[in-house]
Amino acid sequence: MPYTLRQANPEDFELCYRLNEASFRTLIEEVRGWDDAAERAAMHDQFRPNLDAIIQLEGRDVGHFGVVEHSDHVELRMIALLPEVQRRGVGTAVIRDLLRDARLRNKPVCLSVTERNTGAIRLYNRLGFIPVRTFDQPEKGVCKVEMIAPVDDG
């Protein structure tokens, strides 16, 4: 699936908020209930204009992608896609490209995902991520799974 990335800018906040809502609202409602003001505040904490990227298909903004470079690993912080482009290979392509780039630099890729997000966990497993540990985030009412895609995938 051909996609492009562009640098996120402050004007992309509403898009990223709506992507988060479309991707995670059902899960959040199950865990702690959806509070629009609290979710907007959380997105303000999470959204990093000029560092995050916007995923585009044919010039249309369809996703939010956040990565942090560390000295010894790459952290996949965020990937969210509009529902109508999910399950079409876009997320897989973006993550595979991230993995390829990280491996060229001899860095594993790490992430954490809510334990209840079983669809994402299946995707990450298919792409070579393995669970390392689980940990509670009681302030958010969730349990997270930390996963790693090692440099040597064999």
PyMOL commands that set and color helices and strands:
alter all, ss='L'
color gray80, all
select helices_A, chain A and resi 10-31+36-46+83-85+90-104+118-126
alter helices_A, ss='H'
color red, helices_A
select strands_A, chain A and resi 4-7+53-57+60-69+74-81+109-114+130-137+142-149
alter strands_A, ss='S'
color yellow, strands_A
deselect
rebuild
show_as cartoon
